[in-house]
C-alpha cells in the first residue's frame, strides 16, 4: 500500500510503503534490476545498428541507380563506388583510436553526424568525383560506427553473461603470441 503517492527523484519513482520504507521502482513498473537496464541499453544499440544497416543499404542502391540515370559510364561508376570500400578500410584502421580517446558516446555521435552530413550533401552537385569523396567519407564513418557499436557491446555486457548467452560456443582466452627472439 502506498502512502503520500509517488515522488519523482532522478530516473526512478520512489514511493513510501505501509512499512515506512522507501522503495525504488524503475520507470515502467520494473524494479531497478541491473540486467533489465542492461537489456534496455543493448536494445537501443541494436536498434541503431539495424537502422544504420538499412539506411546504408538504401543509399548504396540509390546511388547506383542515380549514376545510371545520369548516363555515367560503368568504369566511372565503379571508381566512385570503390571509394566507399577505401573509406571503410581507413575507418576500420583508425576508429578504435577515436573511441579510446573520446569514449563510445562521443565517438558514436561524431561518426553518426559525419555519416548524416555526407548523405545530405549528395544532392548539392552531380559531380562524380565529389560523390567519390562523399562515398569515402561514408565508408569511413560506417566502419567507424560498426566498430564503435561492437566495442560498446563488449564494454556494456558483463563478462560472466557472455558464455551463458550461447552455450554451444566454448569461450577461452587466447594468449598473446610469443615474443620473437633475435
N, C-alpha and C positions, 0 to 999 in steps of 0.2 A: 504494500500500500504506500503510495507516495504522499508526502506532506509538502506543502509550500510550492508544489509544481516544479517542473524542470527549470534549471538555470543554465544558460549557455556560458560555458567557460572554455575558451580556446576552441578546439575542434571537437569537443565532447560535450554531451549533455550530462549534467550532474543532477541527481535527484536525491533528496533525503528520504530514506525509507522509514518504516514504522519502528525499526530498531535503533534509529538515531544515527546510523552510519551513512556516509555519502557513497553512492555507487556511481561509478563512471561507466557510461554506456556510449559506445561509438555511434556515430551517426548512422541511421538506418536500423536501429534497434539491436545491433550486434554488440556483444561485449568487446572490449578493447583487446582483441586477440591478435598477437603479432603475426600469426600466419594469415589471418584474414586481411590485415593491412598489406602484407607482402603480396598476396594474390591480387589485390586491387592495383597496386603499383605495377606488377608484372602484366596485368591485363591492359593497362594503359600503354605500356611499351609494345605489347603485341598488336594492339590496335594501330599504333603509329607505324609499326612495321608493315602491316597489311596495307594501309593507305599509301605508304611510301612506294611499295612494290607495284600496287595497282596504278598509281599516278605515273610512275616512271614508265610502265609498260604502255600506257595510253600515249604518253609523249613520244616514245620511240616510234610507235606506229604512225602517229600523226605526222611526225617529221618526214618519215619515209614517203608517205602519201603526198605531202606538200611538195617535196622535191620533185616527185614525178609529175605532179600537176603543173609545176613551173617549167617543165621541159628540160631539166638539167640532166646531162648525160650520166650514165651509170658509174663511170670511173670517178667523177667528181662526187657523186653521192656517196660512194664507198669511202673516199678520202675523208669526207666530212664526218661520216658516221663512225669511222675508226677513231676519231678524236675522242669519242666517249670512252673507248677502251684504254686509250693512253692516259686520259684523266683518271680513270678507275685505278690503274696501276699506281699512279702517283699518289692518289688519295689513300690507297691501301698501305703504301710505304710510310706516309707521314702522319696519318690520323692519330695513331697511338701517342705520338709526342704531344699533340694538341690536347688530347684527353688527359694525359698525365699532368700537363701544365695548368690547365684551367678547370678540369673536372668534367664530369659527364653532362651535367645540366647545361653549362655554358657552351660546351663543345657541340652538343646537340642543337642548341638554339642557333649558334653561328652557322653550322653546316646546313641546317634546315632553311635559314634565311637566305643563304647564298644559293641554294638549290631553287628556292622560290623566285629569287631575283633573276637567275639565269633563265628560268622558264618564262617569266613575264617579259623578258627583253627580246624574245624571238620576233614578235610582230613589228618591231621598230624598223627593221630593214629586211630585205631579201638577199643580202649579200651572203653568199655561201661560206666565205672564209670567216665572216663574223659569226655565222652559225656554227662553224667548226670550233671557234673559241668557246662559244656557249656550250657546245657539246662536251668539250674538255672540262669546263667548269662543272657541268652537270655530272660527268663521270667521277670527278674528284669528290664532289660533295656526296654523291650516293654511296661511294665506297666508304667515305668517312662516316656517314650516318650508319651504315651497316656495322662498321667496327665499333662505333660508339654504343649502339644498341646492344651488340653482343657483349661488350665488356661491362656494360651496365647490368645486363642479366647476370653475369658472373659475379659482379660486386654485390648485387642485391640478394641473390639466392644464397641461403646459408649452406655451408659445406655439408653438414650431415644429411640434408634433404636430397642432395644430388644423386647419390646411389639408389635411394629408395624410389626416385621418380621413374626409373627404368631398370627393373630388376634383372633383365636379360643381359645388361651390359656390365661387365666386370671393370670397376674403376680401379686404377692403380696409378701411383705417382711414377712418372718416367724420370729417371735420374739424368742429370746433365751429362754430356759426352765427356770422356776423359780428356784431360789437358794434353796437348801434343808435346812430346819431349823432343828437345833438339840435340 
